Amino acid sequence: MSSKQRQFDALVRSLSGDLFRYGYWLCGDEALAHDLVQETFLRAWRALDNLRETAAAKSWLITILRREHARLYERKTPQFADVDEIDVIDERDAHMPEFAGEENVIRNAIRQLDAKYREPLLLQVLGGFSCEEIARELKITPAAVMTQVFRARQKLKAMLGDGEIVEARVHELP
Amino acid sequence: MNCLEFRRQLLIDPRTTEADFQHHARECGRCAEAQLRALAFESSLHAALSVPAPAQLAESILLHQATEQQRNRQRLRRGGGLLALAAGVVLAFGVGLHLQAQPLPEIVVNHLQHEAFVLSMTKPVAAEQVRQAFASLGVTVGELPADISFVGCCPVGRYSSVHLLMPGSNGPVTVLYLTDDRFEARKDFVREGWLGRSVPLAHGTLVLLAHDAGQFDRIENQWRRALQNAT
């Protein structure tokens, strides 16, 4: 196996899960997220020589995935025109045990966030990126990132209510 | 930092390690309690965002990449112009002479050592994935053995191959099927502590490698059945 192939294998094995989760929250669909990640890694393979620092691999892959997602959305938007995305996802959630409970309530709230609030939050909570790194990725100012993650958490907390309300929703209390 | 700034920071990044922030949490009991609540919320948020990735995601990505590489090679082989052909002939002659000088046991053991991580894989792979790997190299297979825990399309030296792993009671057995090259005789070999067997099968050659050859006959028969009508 060539050293390029070994480097690629290591990238796939260490980062494909994180990329999938990020892709899933970008597009809201497991199958589409799977395709997105596959396409992202294929593009990464073709451009692997451009990756100079291992530490930058995750943000490099996320940049590719975001571009790929944008391209995919441009191509596929008409197919989603009549679909009420939230309802479809909720229906699926109700039948999948792994989506049950408190996590399900929080996931539904996250889905209802505007993309402009959801994406920086994803990068911070899932990706572990700092506000400065998120700003570079999203091409906005660090101050704008701070405002967006601030509002994202504020909106989530408002949607979820206090802890007691979440408890009540999870356990179907009045 | 005052309480208002602290509470604002809790909503921006509750995990921050900034000295001012940490100092305020030590000094102010109510803000410290708010921080605990914020960190608990953060954990719930992280858990909710961490949707499970599909099983075998990494393997399917690697298979996709290997398949594309193979397709590119075929395209290159078919579509090369006169110049490419001429260059290819020169290159193939040089590289071919070198690679042909390497005996098969050396080539396959080298490959196995480069991909040693495969030996620890124990999760079963879907039969469909195995079929797809063979199909991507133009081989149609029949009834497949049930216990396969890895599949990938790999160039092995100058050969195209499907690389598989079959876990066994006495350690895993690596199976390589070189799709286009049929070696003439079936033979057993020993190389760098590995026991091996090469078997001409259909249009290619099956190679088995393990530290214990006790399962070779059974596995060879399983692949004979799978590949007997291979096209």
Boltz contact constraints between the chains, C-beta under 6 A:
constraints:
  - contact:
      token1: [A, 1]
      token2: [B, 114]
      max_distance: 6.0
  - contact:
      token1: [A, 1]
      token2: [B, 115]
      max_distance: 6.0
  - contact:
      token1: [A, 12]
      token2: [B, 58]
      max_distance: 6.0
  - contact:
      token1: [A, 12]
      token2: [B, 61]
      max_distance: 6.0
  - contact:
      token1: [A, 12]
      token2: [B, 62]
      max_distance: 6.0
  - contact:
      token1: [A, 13]
      token2: [B, 58]
      max_distance: 6.0
  - contact:
      token1: [A, 16]
      token2: [B, 57]
      max_distance: 6.0
  - contact:
      token1: [A, 16]
      token2: [B, 58]
      max_distance: 6.0
  - contact:
      token1: [A, 16]
      token2: [B, 61]
      max_distance: 6.0
  - contact:
      token1: [A, 17]
      token2: [B, 53]
      max_distance: 6.0
  - contact:
      token1: [A, 20]
      token2: [B, 53]
      max_distance: 6.0
  - contact:
      token1: [A, 20]
      token2: [B, 57]
      max_distance: 6.0
  - contact:
      token1: [A, 21]
      token2: [B, 51]
      max_distance: 6.0
  - contact:
      token1: [A, 24]
      token2: [B, 51]
      max_distance: 6.0
  - contact:
      token1: [A, 34]
      token2: [B, 54]
      max_distance: 6.0
  - contact:
      token1: [A, 38]
      token2: [B, 61]
      max_distance: 6.0
  - contact:
      token1: [A, 38]
      token2: [B, 64]
      max_distance: 6.0
  - contact:
      token1: [A, 41]
      token2: [B, 61]
      max_distance: 6.0
  - contact:
      token1: [A, 45]
      token2: [B, 65]
      max_distance: 6.0
  - contact:
      token1: [A, 103]
      token2: [B, 47]
      max_distance: 6.0
  - contact:
      token1: [A, 103]
      token2: [B, 48]
      max_distance: 6.0
  - contact:
      token1: [A, 106]
      token2: [B, 44]
      max_distance: 6.0
  - contact:
      token1: [A, 106]
      token2: [B, 48]
      max_distance: 6.0
  - contact:
      token1: [A, 107]
      token2: [B, 48]
      max_distance: 6.0
  - contact:
      token1: [A, 125]
      token2: [B, 45]
      max_distance: 6.0
  - contact:
      token1: [A, 125]
      token2: [B, 46]
      max_distance: 6.0
  - contact:
      token1: [A, 125]
      token2: [B, 49]
      max_distance: 6.0
  - contact:
      token1: [A, 126]
      token2: [B, 49]
      max_distance: 6.0
  - contact:
      token1: [A, 146]
      token2: [B, 12]
      max_distance: 6.0
  - contact:
      token1: [A, 149]
      token2: [B, 12]
      max_distance: 6.0
  - contact:
      token1: [A, 150]
      token2: [B, 11]
      max_distance: 6.0
  - contact:
      token1: [A, 150]
      token2: [B, 12]
      max_distance: 6.0
  - contact:
      token1: [A, 153]
      token2: [B, 11]
      max_distance: 6.0
  - contact:
      token1: [A, 154]
      token2: [B, 11]
      max_distance: 6.0
